[in-house]
């Protein structure tokens, strides 16, 4: 049996085991297009695979033209991410909203966690790895130390894009065209608040340029102080952000003088791993 046929039967078998069998012809409520889209996502069983349309067609037993339309739609919705360098697809950020295990095996998360935990132990902060999802930042990994941290945010938590250190670091690290588009959406969504929001974003851009790190001291929540830095790992992964947050009792001077150098060292260590895995 050909390898492609083995993969196809395996994928179909796993899909059939996971989903109750339905006779679409007998069930007028059954949406075939939705089922096919989910079948495509099911092919990425490990959460790490990069697959092209031809491979997906073979695994799903569907025409390539159908799979091409499905992957296009899933990419537009964020459930798949198109890796331009290879022309293949991997699971996108939107799949995280379907369950907590989607990103469990992504390289960036696996590499980052021990370094994040060390940073949490060294600083007593909540250390978070985040990605943009719509107009929010989504926590995909968090680490805490044994010290008492009053901030109760965990994997899957969403925080604002415009007023948090993590969100501002994303905006400052994004390409200028993308940043302008996001700023316009922020302004449109909160016209009254924009005069207050804009200076924080401008300051973040300046801080990233000068220090590699930006801050939000009580701007989002009065009881939360935080700093953050963009994280670029390449390998077709989107821009990420690493942040360190603590209660208001942790003064801004502590973040800028003591925590910032350690945060930037951790960012460089993660990025270096992906440039030189050895």
C-alpha positions as CSV (number, residue, x, y, z in Angstrom):
1,X,0.0,0.0,0.0
2,X,1.3,3.5,-0.9
3,X,2.3,5.8,2.0
4,X,-0.3,8.4,0.9
5,X,-3.0,5.7,1.1
6,X,-1.8,4.7,4.5
7,X,-1.9,8.3,5.7
8,X,-5.4,8.7,4.2
9,X,-6.8,5.6,5.8
10,X,-5.2,6.5,9.1
11,X,-6.6,10.1,9.1
12,X,-10.0,8.9,8.1
13,X,-10.0,6.2,10.7
14,X,-9.1,8.7,13.5
15,X,-11.7,11.0,12.2
16,X,-14.4,8.3,12.2
17,X,-13.4,7.2,15.7
18,X,-13.6,10.8,17.0
19,X,-16.9,11.7,15.3
20,X,-20.2,9.8,15.4
21,X,-21.0,8.2,12.1
22,X,-23.8,10.1,10.2
23,X,-25.5,9.3,7.0
24,X,-25.6,12.7,5.4
25,X,-28.2,11.6,2.8
26,X,-30.6,10.6,5.6
27,X,-30.0,13.6,7.8
28,X,-31.1,16.8,6.3
29,X,-29.5,18.8,9.2
30,X,-26.0,17.5,8.4
31,X,-23.8,20.1,6.8
32,X,-21.4,18.4,4.5
33,X,-19.1,21.4,3.9
34,X,-18.6,21.9,7.6
35,X,-17.8,18.2,8.1
36,X,-15.2,18.4,5.3
37,X,-13.6,21.4,6.9
38,X,-13.3,19.6,10.2
39,X,-11.9,16.6,8.4
40,X,-9.1,18.8,7.0
41,X,-8.3,20.1,10.5
42,X,-8.3,16.5,11.8
43,X,-5.4,15.7,9.4
44,X,-3.1,17.8,11.6
45,X,-3.2,15.2,14.3
46,X,0.1,16.0,15.9
47,X,-0.5,19.8,16.0
48,X,3.0,20.2,14.4
49,X,2.6,19.0,10.8
50,X,2.9,21.1,7.7
51,X,0.7,19.8,4.9
52,X,0.0,20.8,1.4
53,X,-3.3,20.6,-0.5
54,X,-2.3,17.5,-2.3
55,X,-1.4,15.7,0.9
56,X,-4.6,16.8,2.6
57,X,-6.7,15.7,-0.4
58,X,-5.1,12.2,-0.1
59,X,-5.6,12.0,3.6
60,X,-9.2,13.2,3.4
61,X,-10.1,11.3,0.2
62,X,-11.5,14.5,-1.3
63,X,-10.8,16.2,-4.7
64,X,-7.8,18.6,-4.5
65,X,-10.0,21.4,-5.8
66,X,-12.4,21.0,-2.9
67,X,-9.5,20.9,-0.4
68,X,-8.0,24.0,-1.9
69,X,-11.3,25.9,-1.3
70,X,-11.5,24.5,2.2
71,X,-7.9,25.5,3.1
72,X,-8.4,29.0,1.7
73,X,-11.5,29.5,3.8
74,X,-9.9,28.0,7.0
75,X,-6.9,30.3,6.5
76,X,-9.1,33.3,6.1
77,X,-10.8,32.4,9.4
78,X,-7.5,31.8,11.2
79,X,-8.0,28.1,11.7
80,X,-5.0,27.4,9.3
81,X,-1.9,29.4,8.7
82,X,-0.3,29.4,5.3
83,X,3.5,29.0,5.4
84,X,4.6,31.0,2.4
85,X,8.1,29.6,2.2
86,X,6.9,26.0,1.7
87,X,3.3,26.6,0.4
88,X,2.0,24.3,3.1
89,X,-0.4,24.9,6.0
90,X,-0.2,24.4,9.7
91,X,-2.8,24.9,12.4
92,X,-3.7,28.5,13.0
93,X,-4.4,30.5,16.2
94,X,-8.1,30.2,15.9
95,X,-7.9,26.5,16.7
96,X,-6.8,27.4,20.2
97,X,-10.3,28.5,20.9
98,X,-11.6,25.0,20.1
99,X,-9.5,23.4,22.9
100,X,-6.5,23.9,25.1
101,X,-4.3,21.3,23.5
102,X,-3.9,22.8,20.0
103,X,-0.6,24.5,20.7
104,X,0.7,22.0,23.2
105,X,3.3,20.7,20.8
106,X,4.3,23.8,18.9
107,X,8.1,24.3,19.0
108,X,7.9,27.9,20.3
109,X,5.9,26.9,23.3
110,X,8.0,23.9,24.1
111,X,11.3,25.9,23.8
112,X,9.9,28.9,25.7
113,X,8.5,27.2,28.8
114,X,11.6,26.3,30.7
115,X,13.1,29.7,30.0
116,X,9.9,31.4,31.0
117,X,9.8,29.4,34.2
118,X,13.3,30.5,35.1
119,X,12.4,34.1,34.4
120,X,9.3,33.7,36.7
121,X,11.5,32.2,39.4
122,X,14.1,35.0,39.1
123,X,11.6,37.9,39.1
124,X,8.5,36.7,41.0
125,X,6.3,37.9,38.0
126,X,3.6,36.2,36.0
127,X,5.5,35.5,32.7
128,X,3.2,35.1,29.6
129,X,3.7,34.2,26.0
130,X,1.0,35.7,23.8
131,X,-0.2,36.0,20.2
132,X,-2.7,38.4,18.6
133,X,-6.2,37.0,18.1
134,X,-8.4,39.6,16.5
135,X,-8.3,42.8,18.6
136,X,-7.0,40.9,21.7
137,X,-3.8,39.3,22.8
138,X,-4.2,35.6,23.7
139,X,-2.1,33.9,26.4
140,X,-0.8,30.6,25.0
141,X,1.6,29.9,27.8
142,X,2.1,31.2,31.4
143,X,4.6,30.6,34.2
144,X,4.6,31.6,37.8
145,X,7.1,31.3,40.6
146,X,6.4,30.1,44.2
147,X,6.0,33.7,45.3
148,X,2.5,35.2,45.7
149,X,1.4,36.7,42.5
150,X,-2.1,38.2,42.6
151,X,-2.7,38.3,38.8
152,X,-5.0,35.5,37.9
153,X,-4.5,35.1,34.1
154,X,-3.9,31.7,32.5
155,X,-3.6,30.0,29.2
156,X,-6.5,31.1,27.0
157,X,-6.9,34.5,28.8
158,X,-7.5,37.5,26.5
159,X,-6.3,41.0,27.2
160,X,-6.7,44.2,25.3
161,X,-4.5,45.1,22.4
162,X,-4.2,48.9,23.0
163,X,-3.7,49.4,26.7
164,X,-1.6,46.4,27.9
165,X,2.1,46.0,27.7
166,X,1.7,42.8,25.7
167,X,-0.6,44.4,23.2
168,X,1.5,47.5,22.8
169,X,4.6,45.4,22.3
170,X,2.7,43.6,19.5
171,X,1.7,46.9,17.8
172,X,5.2,48.3,18.2
173,X,6.8,45.1,16.7
174,X,4.3,44.8,13.8
175,X,5.2,46.0,10.3
176,X,4.2,49.7,9.9
177,X,1.4,49.0,7.5
178,X,-0.1,46.3,9.8
179,X,0.2,48.6,12.8
180,X,-1.6,51.5,11.0
181,X,-4.5,49.1,10.1
182,X,-4.8,47.9,13.7
183,X,-4.6,51.4,15.1
184,X,-7.4,52.5,12.8
185,X,-9.6,49.7,14.0
186,X,-8.8,50.6,17.6
187,X,-9.7,54.2,16.9
188,X,-12.9,53.2,15.2
189,X,-14.0,50.9,18.0
190,X,-13.3,53.6,20.7
191,X,-13.5,57.1,19.2
192,X,-13.9,58.7,22.6
193,X,-11.0,56.9,24.2
194,X,-8.6,57.2,21.3
195,X,-7.0,60.5,22.5
196,X,-6.1,58.7,25.7
197,X,-5.0,55.4,24.0
198,X,-2.9,56.8,21.2
199,X,-0.1,58.4,23.4
200,X,0.5,55.0,25.1
201,X,0.9,53.3,21.7
202,X,3.3,56.0,20.5
203,X,5.3,55.7,23.7
204,X,5.5,51.9,23.2
205,X,6.9,52.3,19.7
206,X,9.5,54.7,21.1
207,X,10.4,52.4,24.0
208,X,10.7,49.3,21.7
209,X,13.0,51.3,19.4
210,X,15.1,52.5,22.3
211,X,15.0,49.7,24.8
212,X,13.5,46.7,23.1
213,X,10.8,46.6,25.6
214,X,7.6,48.6,26.4
215,X,5.5,49.1,29.5
216,X,2.0,49.5,30.9
217,X,2.0,50.7,34.5
218,X,-1.6,50.8,35.6
219,X,-2.9,51.8,32.1
220,X,-5.0,48.6,31.7
221,X,-5.8,47.8,35.3
222,X,-4.8,50.1,38.1
223,X,-3.5,47.1,40.1
224,X,-1.3,45.7,37.3
225,X,2.2,46.8,36.2
226,X,3.8,45.0,33.2
227,X,6.5,45.1,30.6
228,X,6.7,43.2,27.3
229,X,8.9,42.6,24.3
230,X,8.2,41.3,20.8
231,X,9.4,37.8,20.1
232,X,10.3,36.7,16.5
233,X,11.1,33.0,16.0
234,X,10.5,32.8,12.3
235,X,9.8,29.3,10.9
236,X,6.5,30.6,9.6
237,X,5.3,31.5,13.1
238,X,3.5,34.8,13.6
239,X,4.9,37.6,15.8
240,X,4.6,36.7,19.5
241,X,5.2,38.7,22.6
242,X,6.8,37.8,26.0
243,X,5.6,39.8,29.0
244,X,6.3,40.1,32.7
245,X,3.5,41.3,35.0
246,X,3.2,41.9,38.7
247,X,1.0,43.7,41.2
248,X,1.1,47.5,41.7
249,X,3.3,47.0,44.7
250,X,6.1,46.1,42.3
251,X,7.2,49.6,41.3
252,X,8.0,50.7,37.7
253,X,11.6,51.2,38.7
254,X,11.9,47.5,39.6
255,X,10.5,46.5,36.2
256,X,12.8,48.9,34.3
257,X,16.0,48.3,36.2
258,X,15.8,44.7,37.4
259,X,13.3,42.8,35.4
260,X,13.7,44.3,31.9
261,X,17.3,43.0,31.3
262,X,16.2,39.5,32.3
263,X,13.2,39.6,30.1
264,X,15.3,40.7,27.1
265,X,17.8,38.0,27.8
266,X,15.0,35.4,27.8
267,X,13.7,36.8,24.5
268,X,17.2,36.6,22.9
269,X,17.7,33.1,24.2
270,X,14.4,31.9,22.7
271,X,15.1,33.6,19.3
272,X,18.7,32.2,19.3
273,X,17.4,28.7,19.7
274,X,15.4,29.0,16.5
275,X,18.3,30.6,14.6
276,X,20.7,28.0,15.8
277,X,18.8,24.9,17.2
278,X,22.1,23.1,18.0
